[in-house]
Amino acid sequence: MADDGILTIEKSEGRRVCPNCGEEKKEMIHESTDKGNIISDYPRMYGHKYKCGSCGTEWREK
Ligand SMILES: [Zn+2]
């Protein structure tokens, strides 16, 4: 687990599901820019993180 407490999971094939509760409706899984995860300095690019609308778990994918 990263220092910021966000779960990091392996990117999975197909449907994105909540690693905590298994929510799989995409309207319940909110994607946002993860400013704590810089994947490129130039051009500056950030990773994405996801938040489950059912249980509130946040995670990012490798
Ligand atoms: Zn969940």
N, CA, C, O and the ligand as a Tripos MOL2 file, in Angstrom:
@<TRIPOS>MOLECULE
protein
  249   247    63     0     0
PROTEIN
NO_CHARGES

@<TRIPOS>ATOM
      1 N           0.8460   -1.2070    0.0000 N.3       1 MET1
      2 CA          0.0000    0.0000    0.0000 C.3       1 MET1
      3 C           0.8780    1.2540    0.0000 C.2       1 MET1
      4 O           1.8910    1.3070    0.6980 O.2       1 MET1
      5 N           0.4960    2.2360   -0.7660 N.am      2 ALA2
      6 CA          1.2720    3.4740   -0.8520 C.3       2 ALA2
      7 C           1.1280    4.3000    0.4260 C.2       2 ALA2
      8 O           0.2490    4.0500    1.2510 O.2       2 ALA2
      9 N           2.0080    5.2860    0.5700 N.am      3 ASP3
     10 CA          2.0010    6.1230    1.7730 C.3       3 ASP3
     11 C           0.7020    6.8910    1.9650 C.2       3 ASP3
     12 O           0.3020    7.1880    3.0910 O.2       3 ASP3
     13 N           0.0530    7.2050    0.8610 N.am      4 ASP4
     14 CA         -1.1780    7.9890    0.9690 C.3       4 ASP4
     15 C          -2.3930    7.1080    1.2600 C.2       4 ASP4
     16 O          -3.5180    7.6000    1.3450 O.2       4 ASP4
     17 N          -2.1620    5.8320    1.4090 N.am      5 GLY5
     18 CA         -3.2520    4.9600    1.8150 C.3       5 GLY5
     19 C          -4.1690    4.5040    0.7140 C.2       5 GLY5
     20 O          -5.1600    3.8210    0.9720 O.2       5 GLY5
     21 N          -3.8530    4.8740   -0.5250 N.am      6 ILE6
     22 CA         -4.6890    4.4330   -1.6310 C.3       6 ILE6
     23 C          -4.2470    3.0450   -2.0660 C.2       6 ILE6
     24 O          -3.0590    2.7960   -2.2700 O.2       6 ILE6
     25 N          -5.1840    2.1720   -2.2030 N.am      7 LEU7
     26 CA         -4.8950    0.8210   -2.6810 C.3       7 LEU7
     27 C          -4.3210    0.8750   -4.0860 C.2       7 LEU7
     28 O          -4.7300    1.7050   -4.8980 O.2       7 LEU7
     29 N          -3.3880    0.0060   -4.3700 N.am      8 THR8
     30 CA         -2.8980   -0.1470   -5.7330 C.3       8 THR8
     31 C          -3.1610   -1.5830   -6.1550 C.2       8 THR8
     32 O          -2.7250   -2.5310   -5.5020 O.2       8 THR8
     33 N          -3.8690   -1.7190   -7.2390 N.am      9 ILE9
     34 CA         -4.1950   -3.0660   -7.7060 C.3       9 ILE9
     35 C          -3.6590   -3.2870   -9.1180 C.2       9 ILE9
     36 O          -3.3800   -2.3320   -9.8450 O.2       9 ILE9
     37 N          -3.5210   -4.5290   -9.4880 N.am     10 GLU10
     38 CA         -3.1310   -4.8590  -10.8490 C.3      10 GLU10
     39 C          -4.2610   -4.4510  -11.7810 C.2      10 GLU10
     40 O          -5.4390   -4.6650  -11.4930 O.2      10 GLU10
     41 N          -3.8800   -3.8660  -12.8920 N.am     11 LYS11
     42 CA         -4.8860   -3.5430  -13.8950 C.3      11 LYS11
     43 C          -5.4850   -4.8600  -14.3920 C.2      11 LYS11
     44 O          -4.7600   -5.7970  -14.7260 O.2      11 LYS11
     45 N          -6.7860   -4.9150  -14.4350 N.am     12 SER12
     46 CA         -7.4060   -6.1610  -14.8680 C.3      12 SER12
     47 C          -8.0110   -6.0170  -16.2550 C.2      12 SER12
     48 O          -8.3490   -4.9210  -16.7010 O.2      12 SER12
     49 N          -8.1330   -7.1210  -16.9020 N.am     13 GLU13
     50 CA         -8.7800   -7.1380  -18.2130 C.3      13 GLU13
     51 C         -10.2670   -6.9120  -18.0170 C.2      13 GLU13
     52 O         -10.8570   -7.3520  -17.0300 O.2      13 GLU13
     53 N         -10.8580   -6.2220  -18.9710 N.am     14 GLY14
     54 CA        -12.3100   -6.1000  -18.9390 C.3      14 GLY14
     55 C         -12.8290   -5.1240  -17.8920 C.2      14 GLY14
     56 O         -12.2420   -4.0680  -17.6540 O.2      14 GLY14
     57 N         -13.9050   -5.4890  -17.2940 N.am     15 ARG15
     58 CA        -14.6620   -4.6270  -16.4170 C.3      15 ARG15
     59 C         -13.8890   -4.1970  -15.1790 C.2      15 ARG15
     60 O         -13.2230   -4.9990  -14.5240 O.2      15 ARG15
     61 N         -13.9970   -2.9040  -14.8780 N.am     16 ARG16
     62 CA        -13.3680   -2.3740  -13.6760 C.3      16 ARG16
     63 C         -14.3200   -2.5890  -12.4930 C.2      16 ARG16
     64 O         -15.4860   -2.1980  -12.5480 O.2      16 ARG16
     65 N         -13.8280   -3.1950  -11.4600 N.am     17 VAL17
     66 CA        -14.6710   -3.4260  -10.2840 C.3      17 VAL17
     67 C         -13.9900   -2.8680   -9.0390 C.2      17 VAL17
     68 O         -12.7650   -2.7670   -8.9770 O.2      17 VAL17
     69 N         -14.7980   -2.5110   -8.0600 N.am     18 CYS18
     70 CA        -14.2620   -2.0440   -6.7780 C.3      18 CYS18
     71 C         -13.5330   -3.2000   -6.0950 C.2      18 CYS18
     72 O         -14.0990   -4.2820   -5.9370 O.2      18 CYS18
     73 N         -12.2650   -2.9720   -5.6850 N.am     19 PRO19
     74 CA        -11.5090   -4.0490   -5.0360 C.3      19 PRO19
     75 C         -12.0020   -4.3470   -3.6230 C.2      19 PRO19
     76 O         -11.6280   -5.3610   -3.0340 O.2      19 PRO19
     77 N         -12.8180   -3.4880   -3.0950 N.am     20 ASN20
     78 CA        -13.3110   -3.6980   -1.7290 C.3      20 ASN20
     79 C         -14.6690   -4.4040   -1.7130 C.2      20 ASN20
     80 O         -14.8390   -5.4260   -1.0490 O.2      20 ASN20
     81 N         -15.6350   -3.8430   -2.4560 N.am     21 CYS21
     82 CA        -16.9890   -4.3850   -2.3520 C.3      21 CYS21
     83 C         -17.4680   -5.0630   -3.6300 C.2      21 CYS21
     84 O         -18.5370   -5.6720   -3.6500 O.2      21 CYS21
     85 N         -16.6730   -4.9590   -4.7010 N.am     22 GLY22
     86 CA        -17.0550   -5.6360   -5.9360 C.3      22 GLY22
     87 C         -18.0450   -4.8760   -6.8020 C.2      22 GLY22
     88 O         -18.5700   -5.4200   -7.7740 O.2      22 GLY22
     89 N         -18.3040   -3.6120   -6.4510 N.am     23 GLU23
     90 CA        -19.1920   -2.7870   -7.3010 C.3      23 GLU23
     91 C         -18.6600   -2.7700   -8.7210 C.2      23 GLU23
     92 O         -17.4670   -2.5490   -8.9330 O.2      23 GLU23
     93 N         -19.5150   -2.9980   -9.6820 N.am     24 GLU24
     94 CA        -19.0350   -2.9970  -11.0650 C.3      24 GLU24
     95 C         -19.8150   -2.0840  -11.9970 C.2      24 GLU24
     96 O         -19.5040   -2.0220  -13.1870 O.2      24 GLU24
     97 N         -20.8080   -1.3800  -11.4980 N.am     25 LYS25
     98 CA        -21.5110   -0.4310  -12.3750 C.3      25 LYS25
     99 C         -20.6060    0.7580  -12.6320 C.2      25 LYS25
    100 O         -20.1300    1.4040  -11.6990 O.2      25 LYS25
    101 N         -20.3680    1.0460  -13.9330 N.am     26 LYS26
    102 CA        -19.3920    2.0800  -14.1820 C.3      26 LYS26
    103 C         -19.8500    3.4640  -13.7470 C.2      26 LYS26
    104 O         -19.0160    4.3350  -13.5010 O.2      26 LYS26
    105 N         -21.1570    3.6860  -13.6470 N.am     27 GLU27
    106 CA        -21.6110    4.9830  -13.1470 C.3      27 GLU27
    107 C         -21.3700    5.1390  -11.6440 C.2      27 GLU27
    108 O         -21.5160    6.2320  -11.0980 O.2      27 GLU27
    109 N         -21.0060    4.0550  -10.9860 N.am     28 MET28
    110 CA        -20.6980    4.1130   -9.5560 C.3      28 MET28
    111 C         -19.2040    4.2310   -9.2880 C.2      28 MET28
    112 O         -18.7910    4.4390   -8.1470 O.2      28 MET28
    113 N         -18.3970    4.1000  -10.3270 N.am     29 ILE29
    114 CA        -16.9470    4.1580  -10.1640 C.3      29 ILE29
    115 C         -16.4390    5.4410  -10.8080 C.2      29 ILE29
    116 O         -16.4810    5.6050  -12.0270 O.2      29 ILE29
    117 N         -15.9640    6.3340   -9.9700 N.am     30 HIS30
    118 CA        -15.6020    7.6710  -10.4250 C.3      30 HIS30
    119 C         -14.1060    7.7620  -10.6560 C.2      30 HIS30
    120 O         -13.3010    7.4830   -9.7670 O.2      30 HIS30
    121 N         -13.7480    8.1620  -11.8750 N.am     31 GLU31
    122 CA        -12.3480    8.2970  -12.2360 C.3      31 GLU31
    123 C         -11.9130    9.7420  -12.0410 C.2      31 GLU31
    124 O         -12.6530   10.6630  -12.3870 O.2      31 GLU31
    125 N         -10.7270    9.9500  -11.4940 N.am     32 SER32
    126 CA        -10.2070   11.3030  -11.3860 C.3      32 SER32
    127 C          -8.7050   11.3110  -11.5770 C.2      32 SER32
    128 O          -8.0490   10.2710  -11.5230 O.2      32 SER32
    129 N          -8.1680   12.5080  -11.8030 N.am     33 THR33
    130 CA         -6.7250   12.6540  -11.9650 C.3      33 THR33
    131 C          -6.0430   12.4590  -10.6250 C.2      33 THR33
    132 O          -6.4690   13.0160   -9.6130 O.2      33 THR33
    133 N          -4.9950   11.6760  -10.6240 N.am     34 ASP34
    134 CA         -4.2660   11.3660   -9.4010 C.3      34 ASP34
    135 C          -2.9920   12.1930   -9.3530 C.2      34 ASP34
    136 O          -1.9560   11.7830   -9.8760 O.2      34 ASP34
    137 N          -3.0720   13.3600   -8.7230 N.am     35 LYS35
    138 CA         -1.9340   14.2910   -8.6890 C.3      35 LYS35
    139 C          -0.7640   13.7460   -7.8820 C.2      35 LYS35
    140 O           0.3470   14.2710   -7.9570 O.2      35 LYS35
    141 N          -1.0140   12.7040   -7.1170 N.am     36 GLY36
    142 CA          0.0610   12.0890   -6.3510 C.3      36 GLY36
    143 C           0.8380   11.0600   -7.1500 C.2      36 GLY36
    144 O           1.7800   10.4470   -6.6470 O.2      36 GLY36
    145 N           0.4390   10.8790   -8.3880 N.am     37 ASN37
    146 CA          1.0350    9.8280   -9.2090 C.3      37 ASN37
    147 C           1.4380   10.3970  -10.5620 C.2      37 ASN37
    148 O           0.6840   10.3160  -11.5320 O.2      37 ASN37
    149 N           2.6340   10.9740  -10.6170 N.am     38 ILE38
    150 CA          3.1380   11.5550  -11.8580 C.3      38 ILE38
    151 C           3.7380   10.4410  -12.6960 C.2      38 ILE38
    152 O           4.6910    9.7820  -12.2810 O.2      38 ILE38
    153 N           3.1730   10.2360  -13.8780 N.am     39 ILE39
    154 CA          3.6880    9.1630  -14.7180 C.3      39 ILE39
    155 C           4.6290    9.6690  -15.7890 C.2      39 ILE39
    156 O           5.3380    8.8820  -16.4170 O.2      39 ILE39
    157 N           4.6440   10.9970  -16.0100 N.am     40 SER40
    158 CA          5.5830   11.5780  -16.9550 C.3      40 SER40
    159 C           5.8450   13.0280  -16.5560 C.2      40 SER40
    160 O           4.9070   13.7700  -16.2650 O.2      40 SER40
    161 N           7.1350   13.4420  -16.5400 N.am     41 ASP41
    162 CA          7.4510   14.8220  -16.1830 C.3      41 ASP41
    163 C           7.2430   15.7800  -17.3410 C.2      41 ASP41
    164 O           6.7690   16.9020  -17.1600 O.2      41 ASP41
    165 N           7.6030   15.3230  -18.5320 N.am     42 TYR42
    166 CA          7.4370   16.1890  -19.6910 C.3      42 TYR42
    167 C           7.0270   15.3620  -20.8830 C.2      42 TYR42
    168 O           7.7970   14.5160  -21.3380 O.2      42 TYR42
    169 N           5.8250   15.5840  -21.4060 N.am     43 PRO43
    170 CA          4.8130   16.4850  -20.8350 C.3      43 PRO43
    171 C           4.2970   15.9550  -19.5110 C.2      43 PRO43
    172 O           4.2650   14.7450  -19.2850 O.2      43 PRO43
    173 N           3.9000   16.8500  -18.6540 N.am     44 ARG44
    174 CA          3.4200   16.4500  -17.3290 C.3      44 ARG44
    175 C           2.1230   15.6460  -17.4700 C.2      44 ARG44
    176 O           1.1120   16.1290  -17.9810 O.2      44 ARG44
    177 N           2.1970   14.4230  -17.0050 N.am     45 MET45
    178 CA          1.0200   13.5640  -17.0710 C.3      45 MET45
    179 C           0.8270   12.8730  -15.7370 C.2      45 MET45
    180 O           1.7820   12.4500  -15.0860 O.2      45 MET45
    181 N          -0.3940   12.7730  -15.3610 N.am     46 TYR46
    182 CA         -0.7200   12.1210  -14.0990 C.3      46 TYR46
    183 C          -1.4740   10.8210  -14.3570 C.2      46 TYR46
    184 O          -2.1230   10.6480  -15.3880 O.2      46 TYR46
    185 N          -1.3720    9.9290  -13.4050 N.am     47 GLY47
    186 CA         -2.1720    8.7190  -13.4730 C.3      47 GLY47
    187 C          -3.6160    9.0290  -13.1130 C.2      47 GLY47
    188 O          -3.9980   10.1810  -12.9100 O.2      47 GLY47
    189 N          -4.3800    7.9960  -13.0430 N.am     48 HIS48
    190 CA         -5.7730    8.1460  -12.6530 C.3      48 HIS48
    191 C          -6.0370    7.3460  -11.3960 C.2      48 HIS48
    192 O          -5.3860    6.3380  -11.1200 O.2      48 HIS48
    193 N          -6.9980    7.8180  -10.6560 N.am     49 LYS49
    194 CA         -7.4440    7.0210   -9.5240 C.3      49 LYS49
    195 C          -8.9540    6.8730   -9.6230 C.2      49 LYS49
    196 O          -9.6210    7.5900  -10.3690 O.2      49 LYS49
    197 N          -9.4560    5.9610   -8.8820 N.am     50 TYR50
    198 CA        -10.8640    5.6020   -8.9680 C.3      50 TYR50
    199 C         -11.4530    5.5990   -7.5760 C.2      50 TYR50
    200 O         -10.7860    5.2650   -6.5960 O.2      50 TYR50
    201 N         -12.7120    5.9760   -7.5100 N.am     51 LYS51
    202 CA        -13.3850    5.9580   -6.2180 C.3      51 LYS51
    203 C         -14.7240    5.2700   -6.3730 C.2      51 LYS51
    204 O         -15.4980    5.5760   -7.2810 O.2      51 LYS51
    205 N         -14.9810    4.3500   -5.4870 N.am     52 CYS52
    206 CA        -16.2350    3.6080   -5.5190 C.3      52 CYS52
    207 C         -17.3380    4.4340   -4.8680 C.2      52 CYS52
    208 O         -17.1900    4.9150   -3.7440 O.2      52 CYS52
    209 N         -18.4350    4.5910   -5.5840 N.am     53 GLY53
    210 CA        -19.5670    5.3430   -5.0640 C.3      53 GLY53
    211 C         -20.3870    4.5540   -4.0520 C.2      53 GLY53
    212 O         -21.2400    5.1180   -3.3660 O.2      53 GLY53
    213 N         -20.1380    3.2720   -3.9570 N.am     54 SER54
    214 CA        -20.8760    2.4450   -2.9890 C.3      54 SER54
    215 C         -20.2220    2.4590   -1.6110 C.2      54 SER54
    216 O         -20.8910    2.6940   -0.6050 O.2      54 SER54
    217 N         -18.8920    2.2010   -1.5650 N.am     55 CYS55
    218 CA        -18.2420    2.0380   -0.2670 C.3      55 CYS55
    219 C         -17.1990    3.1180    0.0110 C.2      55 CYS55
    220 O         -16.6820    3.1960    1.1260 O.2      55 CYS55
    221 N         -16.8800    3.9570   -0.9850 N.am     56 GLY56
    222 CA        -15.9490    5.0470   -0.7490 C.3      56 GLY56
    223 C         -14.4810    4.6890   -0.8700 C.2      56 GLY56
    224 O         -13.6190    5.5440   -0.6660 O.2      56 GLY56
    225 N         -14.1780    3.4410   -1.1970 N.am     57 THR57
    226 CA        -12.7900    3.0350   -1.3750 C.3      57 THR57
    227 C         -12.1600    3.7450   -2.5730 C.2      57 THR57
    228 O         -12.7770    3.8770   -3.6300 O.2      57 THR57
    229 N         -10.9240    4.1990   -2.3870 N.am     58 GLU58
    230 CA        -10.1630    4.7750   -3.4890 C.3      58 GLU58
    231 C          -9.0490    3.8190   -3.8700 C.2      58 GLU58
    232 O          -8.4560    3.1650   -3.0120 O.2      58 GLU58
    233 N          -8.7710    3.7430   -5.1470 N.am     59 TRP59
    234 CA         -7.6530    2.8920   -5.5830 C.3      59 TRP59
    235 C          -7.0890    3.3940   -6.8920 C.2      59 TRP59
    236 O          -7.7070    4.1900   -7.6000 O.2      59 TRP59
    237 N          -5.9050    2.9100   -7.1940 N.am     60 ARG60
    238 CA         -5.2870    3.1810   -8.4850 C.3      60 ARG60
    239 C          -4.8190    1.8620   -9.0600 C.2      60 ARG60
    240 O          -4.6710    0.8630   -8.3560 O.2      60 ARG60
    241 N          -4.5910    1.8890  -10.3640 N.am     61 GLU61
    242 CA         -4.1450    0.6790  -11.0420 C.3      61 GLU61
    243 C          -2.6960    0.8300  -11.4610 C.2      61 GLU61
    244 O          -2.2510    1.9230  -11.8120 O.2      61 GLU61
    245 N          -1.9680   -0.2660  -11.4240 N.am     62 LYS62
    246 CA         -0.5720   -0.2690  -11.8460 C.3      62 LYS62
    247 C          -0.4830   -0.0790  -13.3420 C.2      62 LYS62
    248 O           0.6160   -0.0530  -13.8960 O.2      62 LYS62
    249 ZN        -16.8010   -0.3970   -3.2530 Zn       63 ZN63
@<TRIPOS>BOND
     1     1     2 1
     2     2     3 1
     3     3     4 2
     4     3     5 am
     5     5     6 1
     6     6     7 1
     7     7     8 2
     8     7     9 am
     9     9    10 1
    10    10    11 1
    11    11    12 2
    12    11    13 am
    13    13    14 1
    14    14    15 1
    15    15    16 2
    16    15    17 am
    17    17    18 1
    18    18    19 1
    19    19    20 2
    20    19    21 am
    21    21    22 1
    22    22    23 1
    23    23    24 2
    24    23    25 am
    25    25    26 1
    26    26    27 1
    27    27    28 2
    28    27    29 am
    29    29    30 1
    30    30    31 1
    31    31    32 2
    32    31    33 am
    33    33    34 1
    34    34    35 1
    35    35    36 2
    36    35    37 am
    37    37    38 1
    38    38    39 1
    39    39    40 2
    40    39    41 am
    41    41    42 1
    42    42    43 1
    43    43    44 2
    44    43    45 am
    45    45    46 1
    46    46    47 1
    47    47    48 2
    48    47    49 am
    49    49    50 1
    50    50    51 1
    51    51    52 2
    52    51    53 am
    53    53    54 1
    54    54    55 1
    55    55    56 2
    56    55    57 am
    57    57    58 1
    58    58    59 1
    59    59    60 2
    60    59    61 am
    61    61    62 1
    62    62    63 1
    63    63    64 2
    64    63    65 am
    65    65    66 1
    66    66    67 1
    67    67    68 2
    68    67    69 am
    69    69    70 1
    70    70    71 1
    71    71    72 2
    72    71    73 am
    73    73    74 1
    74    74    75 1
    75    75    76 2
    76    75    77 am
    77    77    78 1
    78    78    79 1
    79    79    80 2
    80    79    81 am
    81    81    82 1
    82    82    83 1
    83    83    84 2
    84    83    85 am
    85    85    86 1
    86    86    87 1
    87    87    88 2
    88    87    89 am
    89    89    90 1
    90    90    91 1
    91    91    92 2
    92    91    93 am
    93    93    94 1
    94    94    95 1
    95    95    96 2
    96    95    97 am
    97    97    98 1
    98    98    99 1
    99    99   100 2
   100    99   101 am
   101   101   102 1
   102   102   103 1
   103   103   104 2
   104   103   105 am
   105   105   106 1
   106   106   107 1
   107   107   108 2
   108   107   109 am
   109   109   110 1
   110   110   111 1
   111   111   112 2
   112   111   113 am
   113   113   114 1
   114   114   115 1
   115   115   116 2
   116   115   117 am
   117   117   118 1
   118   118   119 1
   119   119   120 2
   120   119   121 am
   121   121   122 1
   122   122   123 1
   123   123   124 2
   124   123   125 am
   125   125   126 1
   126   126   127 1
   127   127   128 2
   128   127   129 am
   129   129   130 1
   130   130   131 1
   131   131   132 2
   132   131   133 am
   133   133   134 1
   134   134   135 1
   135   135   136 2
   136   135   137 am
   137   137   138 1
   138   138   139 1
   139   139   140 2
   140   139   141 am
   141   141   142 1
   142   142   143 1
   143   143   144 2
   144   143   145 am
   145   145   146 1
   146   146   147 1
   147   147   148 2
   148   147   149 am
   149   149   150 1
   150   150   151 1
   151   151   152 2
   152   151   153 am
   153   153   154 1
   154   154   155 1
   155   155   156 2
   156   155   157 am
   157   157   158 1
   158   158   159 1
   159   159   160 2
   160   159   161 am
   161   161   162 1
   162   162   163 1
   163   163   164 2
   164   163   165 am
   165   165   166 1
   166   166   167 1
   167   167   168 2
   168   167   169 am
   169   169   170 1
   170   170   171 1
   171   171   172 2
   172   171   173 am
   173   173   174 1
   174   174   175 1
   175   175   176 2
   176   175   177 am
   177   177   178 1
   178   178   179 1
   179   179   180 2
   180   179   181 am
   181   181   182 1
   182   182   183 1
   183   183   184 2
   184   183   185 am
   185   185   186 1
   186   186   187 1
   187   187   188 2
   188   187   189 am
   189   189   190 1
   190   190   191 1
   191   191   192 2
   192   191   193 am
   193   193   194 1
   194   194   195 1
   195   195   196 2
   196   195   197 am
   197   197   198 1
   198   198   199 1
   199   199   200 2
   200   199   201 am
   201   201   202 1
   202   202   203 1
   203   203   204 2
   204   203   205 am
   205   205   206 1
   206   206   207 1
   207   207   208 2
   208   207   209 am
   209   209   210 1
   210   210   211 1
   211   211   212 2
   212   211   213 am
   213   213   214 1
   214   214   215 1
   215   215   216 2
   216   215   217 am
   217   217   218 1
   218   218   219 1
   219   219   220 2
   220   219   221 am
   221   221   222 1
   222   222   223 1
   223   223   224 2
   224   223   225 am
   225   225   226 1
   226   226   227 1
   227   227   228 2
   228   227   229 am
   229   229   230 1
   230   230   231 1
   231   231   232 2
   232   231   233 am
   233   233   234 1
   234   234   235 1
   235   235   236 2
   236   235   237 am
   237   237   238 1
   238   238   239 1
   239   239   240 2
   240   239   241 am
   241   241   242 1
   242   242   243 1
   243   243   244 2
   244   243   245 am
   245   245   246 1
   246   246   247 1
   247   247   248 2
@<TRIPOS>SUBSTRUCTURE
     1 MET1         2 RESIDUE 1 A MET
     2 ALA2         6 RESIDUE 1 A ALA
     3 ASP3        10 RESIDUE 1 A ASP
     4 ASP4        14 RESIDUE 1 A ASP
     5 GLY5        18 RESIDUE 1 A GLY
     6 ILE6        22 RESIDUE 1 A ILE
     7 LEU7        26 RESIDUE 1 A LEU
     8 THR8        30 RESIDUE 1 A THR
     9 ILE9        34 RESIDUE 1 A ILE
    10 GLU10       38 RESIDUE 1 A GLU
    11 LYS11       42 RESIDUE 1 A LYS
    12 SER12       46 RESIDUE 1 A SER
    13 GLU13       50 RESIDUE 1 A GLU
    14 GLY14       54 RESIDUE 1 A GLY
    15 ARG15       58 RESIDUE 1 A ARG
    16 ARG16       62 RESIDUE 1 A ARG
    17 VAL17       66 RESIDUE 1 A VAL
    18 CYS18       70 RESIDUE 1 A CYS
    19 PRO19       74 RESIDUE 1 A PRO
    20 ASN20       78 RESIDUE 1 A ASN
    21 CYS21       82 RESIDUE 1 A CYS
    22 GLY22       86 RESIDUE 1 A GLY
    23 GLU23       90 RESIDUE 1 A GLU
    24 GLU24       94 RESIDUE 1 A GLU
    25 LYS25       98 RESIDUE 1 A LYS
    26 LYS26      102 RESIDUE 1 A LYS
    27 GLU27      106 RESIDUE 1 A GLU
    28 MET28      110 RESIDUE 1 A MET
    29 ILE29      114 RESIDUE 1 A ILE
    30 HIS30      118 RESIDUE 1 A HIS
    31 GLU31      122 RESIDUE 1 A GLU
    32 SER32      126 RESIDUE 1 A SER
    33 THR33      130 RESIDUE 1 A THR
    34 ASP34      134 RESIDUE 1 A ASP
    35 LYS35      138 RESIDUE 1 A LYS
    36 GLY36      142 RESIDUE 1 A GLY
    37 ASN37      146 RESIDUE 1 A ASN
    38 ILE38      150 RESIDUE 1 A ILE
    39 ILE39      154 RESIDUE 1 A ILE
    40 SER40      158 RESIDUE 1 A SER
    41 ASP41      162 RESIDUE 1 A ASP
    42 TYR42      166 RESIDUE 1 A TYR
    43 PRO43      170 RESIDUE 1 A PRO
    44 ARG44      174 RESIDUE 1 A ARG
    45 MET45      178 RESIDUE 1 A MET
    46 TYR46      182 RESIDUE 1 A TYR
    47 GLY47      186 RESIDUE 1 A GLY
    48 HIS48      190 RESIDUE 1 A HIS
    49 LYS49      194 RESIDUE 1 A LYS
    50 TYR50      198 RESIDUE 1 A TYR
    51 LYS51      202 RESIDUE 1 A LYS
    52 CYS52      206 RESIDUE 1 A CYS
    53 GLY53      210 RESIDUE 1 A GLY
    54 SER54      214 RESIDUE 1 A SER
    55 CYS55      218 RESIDUE 1 A CYS
    56 GLY56      222 RESIDUE 1 A GLY
    57 THR57      226 RESIDUE 1 A THR
    58 GLU58      230 RESIDUE 1 A GLU
    59 TRP59      234 RESIDUE 1 A TRP
    60 ARG60      238 RESIDUE 1 A ARG
    61 GLU61      242 RESIDUE 1 A GLU
    62 LYS62      246 RESIDUE 1 A LYS
    63 ZN63       249 GROUP 0 **** ****
